[in-house]
Amino acid sequence: MNIPRVRFEKRLETPRWLPAVSLLVALLLAMLTIGIIFLALGVNPLVAFQRIFRGGFGSVFGLKETITKTIPLLLTGVGLTLAFKGRMYNIGAEGQLLMGAIFATGVARFLPGLPAVVMIPVLFLAGFLGGALWAVIPAFLKTRFRVDEVLTSLMLVYVASEAVKFLVYGPWRGTDTRGFPITDEFPAAAQIPQLAASRIHYPTLIVAVLLAILVYLLLKRTKLGYEIRVTGENPAAAHYAGMNYHKIAMLVMVISGGLAGLAGMGEVAGIHYRLRPPDSISPGYGFTAIIVAWLARLNPLAAILTSFLLGGLLVGGDAIQIALNLPAATVQIFNGVILFFVIASELFNQYRIRLEV
């Protein structure tokens, strides 16, 4: 008896309906898998999903917290859509976010006399610069020495994390913090305003939405955007057409890292008003933003919606940890399951399965 062989055959053309259908199937399979995980933990999946929805979207407080978490996810996710479009797999956005937080804290710490009208733009610039500089390192190593950017950008996450710890446990530890590893509070001029009765630092939210629109227009309406898309889709054709891969790779990484740095700046200047240990600044926004980007099909405008949905999942995940006594890593497991199925769905958009007897 002949055993059928499974062969993947590259599609010459992807049907328009297929990406939407494959994404829907991927999400359904992810929800089914997560439901099985709930059952394994002794929790009714329907009850858990209901609590997640209610926690993230079912109350005014939940919506406020969801929007608060949407801000760093949107900034970082939009940057990653650009990097992935240019075939630069920036997995180190978490480290770039932390470096943005460090640079912004440095401005607040060493330039406390600046008026708010000057301080706030300088904070944004510093956050962008910190993240961009951290992203340049793997971009340079990739373009100059062909070192894999996935590995280097990920390794730099841990370097950035240790840098934050060094500062808050060492030279930047506050003088009036009772020994806790945090810096002194930022001066009032360096505190980004929030909406009343919430933690939503609305100037950063406005900037995040505007940047999503600008990056979309960059990709769709400019020569540079065309070069980025061609380089990502067909590097050989881009090279044949005379497009400068090194320039494009450096540029998309600078912008991607810079937007992640803005997210870090927003956390320290818009919520905490001081630098804290890494896990207090970010519960993994840089990694969750990878899901934001892929779930949006690398569309910066769609990232507005997917970042909101993932923000709600984070808030709802926190709610079920308390209500259902689940491990703290539960949300990270969910994120990993969703990312696995969403990326797997891309395989079926590019290849068809054939059975050979």
Steps between C-alpha positions, in 0.01 A plus 500: 500500500642836394500769767398840359776760508426858596665758276495878533474678169559875475197692377543703184216725613322532835119530476370824651271317740767264635686730747178596678376142515835361615523766772149419622578127508828571682320701768233234542765230539688720747183548707434126489854428619474759776169342603674163531768664716227640726350153533842360590522764773158397632323815379182521294611659168170684449526656845862596440432660160206690647715636781774600257250696289339662802838584649632670186187644338204455734545801728611861486805420711586201280473710183723770649764243589469337158564834328793563735659171391408565138740797486833310533364207297396730216827694489711186510270301272499768229880508505513123466263501201752720322800288598332174403383652170864570421595143600687610812374275778535730798428276799670738745235773527478432874862609543449804278200596712714483814773710343241763409398503866864546607560789261177674602591459867840651429335812355267535799787442740767724349288776344239558771479874439350479151146639470228249410457643151862408428536200731223287349631516139853434627373193687341368181822563309712333769274195513513461123877545496557240773297234324644584158861475619431160656343378174792626289732243659332185359431685173869586460611147588252359245593731213874505568578149623183300412434426868143382558294791635258271682776378729677834555186706556371241749831485688500878532169479688685346793778759480243781513321332790824475698579863418168608655569288809850646533364854493208456742702292745807719459576858395143608418331355810287771657597685813147505640380151396571318830749271332267374229667452157335796330612848405370821651174621350528698178452877527147617419610633159613148403170333589283438195138591591234233542127497439305558819447192718714280276860416411451588133781741406310643209780696325685170449180333381442773242860471380465121475189519280655770281815293456293197398339712227835645391670161479207368295533795259876447489454139393218559254562844348875562486794376298677395818198298608496326163867411540435364849214282374694370201806425714287306744305307238780429252855595604645369173270720292580798722871445449454463125305829495789677673333547838742546790424219744744629763336843506150355524597253773661772714210738446220258592690392811562860607131584468390172659735540795414868533127430530569233762712759682203740495295229667759475780507877536121500535512244779747692717384855417128430458422241769771437760673842492825324588722216380420163657634144460439355151199281582328800659551713190388234253324167556632389162349765271784457251426131457121539499539763227631226270152348518350845440700535178431152362135502602470828305655329196779759519250780434573803723136615497373155596751509786279763667229235537726206583691695765167588664395134494832381644486776760161367608642149516776619734250677727260204491788262564591692814136476608475122465829447680341653809145370456586144397833466683699426183879520463649837407641352178151420369480808278844432352385148410193642328712749307734224387212280382345787302833592342569138404171459314507844337852446361409145397208640301751697291639169376167412341479843336828436319483123446237244409498144633506212254466132584702266283419132503 
